[in-house]
């Protein structure tokens, strides 16, 4: 079918008694997923000023067990068709990362439900997209190039905030390490985390992104099953959980730190300084677009990996690869030797 990236749709409502319940799903969503997404929609945040603000977040997204979820929340004011509902959240489960595509589709679904009060009216456009890839005159799957989703958030903003320390995140992603990002405000956290895989554009792999993770056993176990990721947290308690990350980004604290167990992998050399200075200078250049910034950094990374490949030697099996001995023969500094060997491992170039 045309829209097979769609897995399921659902509806969560908050009523005038402040109860938050799943009221509909198609085709089926298991109970554990329902409970997790009921928490993620933030409608149970409470009735404090902070909770009310959280509940008004119109759009969020996340990643769990190789499935993406998107949540579009609408406030209901004096509706004849939804007289007892104060908020409702439309939920989509999908196979792919593309927030703008699903935000547009969910706006259509939410509008259909808000005007009718009928889940059947919500299901109609969902099924059209699932089977044909479009809602006539309103939405077409093919209009949403995933590469636009990759660059929708600004990486230049991140570099401008953190300066040369950005090299720590760049190195972590290049070496396929684990990055945790803390920000108390979810909308800001989503913007920041989704931009970071751009630093290793050549891989174009946003499946390493877990933009909103709760300090929850199931979510943390899912995260721990991954060897590399960018994970976002709104709970400051994550900073004390060093087993979850190699590099920690505290956005409101304006700091990036390396976990003690990972320091050996982050010895810096001239190449790191050169790349860091290039990023800082180009991020500060208002005339340089996001696309050109990404292109320049990707070129520098490609050059780095290309030079590493030139260091490969042919083994007894006739296959070229990098060995620790071949790097040691070049009389590099210990930090550079260690970095290049880790990079070779990340790139699948190590000769066993």
BELUR-V334050 format. One record per residue. N is the residue number from 1. RES is the residue in one letter. OMEGA is omega in degrees with one decimal (* if undefined). Layout:
n	res	omega
N	RES	OMEGA
N	RES	OMEGA
This chain:
n	res	omega
1	X	-172.0
2	X	-174.7
3	X	-171.0
4	X	171.9
5	X	175.3
6	X	178.8
7	X	-177.2
8	X	176.1
9	X	179.2
10	X	-177.1
11	X	177.1
12	X	-179.0
13	X	170.4
14	X	-175.4
15	X	-175.8
16	X	175.6
17	X	178.8
18	X	172.9
19	X	179.4
20	X	-171.6
21	X	167.3
22	X	179.7
23	X	-178.4
24	X	170.8
25	X	178.0
26	X	-7.7
27	X	174.5
28	X	174.1
29	X	-175.5
30	X	-172.1
31	X	179.5
32	X	177.5
33	X	177.6
34	X	-177.6
35	X	179.0
36	X	-178.2
37	X	173.8
38	X	175.8
39	X	-176.0
40	X	-178.4
41	X	174.1
42	X	179.7
43	X	178.3
44	X	-174.0
45	X	-179.9
46	X	-175.4
47	X	175.0
48	X	178.5
49	X	179.6
50	X	179.6
51	X	179.9
52	X	178.7
53	X	178.9
54	X	-176.9
55	X	-177.9
56	X	178.2
57	X	-170.2
58	X	-173.6
59	X	175.0
60	X	177.5
61	X	-178.8
62	X	-170.2
63	X	179.2
64	X	174.8
65	X	176.0
66	X	176.9
67	X	176.6
68	X	171.8
69	X	178.1
70	X	-176.7
71	X	179.3
72	X	-174.7
73	X	-178.3
74	X	173.7
75	X	-178.3
76	X	178.9
77	X	172.6
78	X	-179.0
79	X	177.0
80	X	-177.5
81	X	177.1
82	X	-170.3
83	X	-176.7
84	X	-176.6
85	X	177.9
86	X	174.8
87	X	166.7
88	X	178.5
89	X	170.5
90	X	-177.6
91	X	171.9
92	X	169.0
93	X	-176.2
94	X	177.6
95	X	-169.4
96	X	175.1
97	X	173.3
98	X	-173.9
99	X	-177.0
100	X	177.7
101	X	-175.3
102	X	174.7
103	X	177.8
104	X	179.8
105	X	-177.0
106	X	174.3
107	X	177.7
108	X	179.9
109	X	-179.4
110	X	178.6
111	X	179.2
112	X	-179.3
113	X	-177.9
114	X	-176.9
115	X	-174.9
116	X	-173.7
117	X	-175.1
118	X	176.8
119	X	177.8
120	X	179.2
121	X	174.5
122	X	-177.2
123	X	-175.9
124	X	179.4
125	X	177.4
126	X	-179.0
127	X	177.2
128	X	178.8
129	X	-179.9
130	X	-173.7
131	X	-175.6
132	X	-179.0
133	X	-178.5
134	X	164.3
135	X	-172.1
136	X	175.1
137	X	-175.5
138	X	-169.4
139	X	174.9
140	X	179.9
141	X	-174.7
142	X	179.2
143	X	-173.1
144	X	177.5
145	X	-176.4
146	X	-180.0
147	X	174.4
148	X	176.6
149	X	-179.8
150	X	-175.0
151	X	-176.5
152	X	178.2
153	X	-172.5
154	X	172.4
155	X	177.2
156	X	177.7
157	X	179.4
158	X	-179.4
159	X	178.7
160	X	178.3
161	X	-170.8
162	X	175.1
163	X	-174.5
164	X	178.3
165	X	176.2
166	X	-178.5
167	X	178.7
168	X	178.4
169	X	177.0
170	X	-178.7
171	X	179.4
172	X	-179.1
173	X	179.4
174	X	-178.6
175	X	180.0
176	X	175.8
177	X	-175.1
178	X	-179.2
179	X	174.0
180	X	-179.0
181	X	177.3
182	X	169.3
183	X	-176.6
184	X	-178.5
185	X	-174.1
186	X	-179.7
187	X	178.7
188	X	178.8
189	X	-180.0
190	X	178.9
191	X	-174.9
192	X	-175.1
193	X	-176.8
194	X	179.7
195	X	-168.8
196	X	177.5
197	X	175.4
198	X	-178.3
199	X	173.9
200	X	-174.3
201	X	-175.5
202	X	179.8
203	X	-178.9
204	X	-177.1
205	X	178.9
206	X	173.9
207	X	173.8
208	X	-175.3
209	X	173.0
210	X	-164.1
211	X	-178.7
212	X	-178.2
213	X	174.7
214	X	173.2
215	X	-174.1
216	X	-172.9
217	X	-177.9
218	X	-179.4
219	X	179.6
220	X	177.2
221	X	177.0
222	X	179.5
223	X	-178.4
224	X	178.5
225	X	179.2
226	X	-180.0
227	X	179.7
228	X	179.1
229	X	163.8
230	X	-176.1
231	X	-179.4
232	X	-178.7
233	X	171.7
234	X	-179.2
235	X	-178.6
236	X	-179.9
237	X	-178.1
238	X	-177.3
239	X	179.8
240	X	-179.2
241	X	-173.8
242	X	177.6
243	X	-178.2
244	X	-174.4
245	X	170.2
246	X	176.7
247	X	-178.4
248	X	178.9
249	X	176.1
250	X	-172.4
251	X	179.0
252	X	177.4
253	X	177.0
254	X	-177.7
255	X	174.4
256	X	-177.2
257	X	179.2
258	X	175.8
259	X	-175.6
260	X	-177.9
261	X	-174.7
262	X	-172.3
263	X	-178.1
264	X	-177.7
265	X	-173.0
266	X	171.4
267	X	-173.4
268	X	177.2
269	X	-176.9
270	X	-177.6
271	X	178.2
272	X	179.5
273	X	-179.3
274	X	-178.7
275	X	179.1
276	X	-179.1
277	X	177.6
278	X	-179.7
279	X	-177.1
280	X	-178.6
281	X	-177.4
282	X	177.2
283	X	-179.9
284	X	-178.4
285	X	-177.3
286	X	-179.3
287	X	-179.1
288	X	-178.2
289	X	175.2
290	X	-177.7
291	X	-180.0
292	X	176.4
293	X	-179.8
294	X	-179.0
295	X	-179.2
296	X	179.6
297	X	178.8
298	X	177.5
299	X	179.5
300	X	179.6
301	X	178.5
302	X	178.4
303	X	179.1
304	X	-179.3
305	X	178.3
306	X	177.9
307	X	177.1
308	X	-179.7
309	X	178.8
310	X	179.0
311	X	-177.1
312	X	175.2
313	X	-178.7
314	X	-178.3
315	X	-179.8
316	X	-179.7
317	X	178.4
318	X	-178.9
319	X	179.9
320	X	178.7
321	X	179.8
322	X	172.9
323	X	177.8
324	X	180.0
325	X	-179.1
326	X	176.5
327	X	179.7
328	X	179.9
329	X	-178.8
330	X	176.2
331	X	178.1
332	X	173.2
333	X	179.2
334	X	-179.3
335	X	-179.2
336	X	177.9
337	X	179.8
338	X	179.6
339	X	-176.9
340	X	178.3
341	X	177.0
342	X	177.8
343	X	176.8
344	X	178.2
345	X	-179.9
346	X	-178.8
347	X	179.7
348	X	-176.1
349	X	-176.7
350	X	178.2
351	X	-177.4
352	X	*
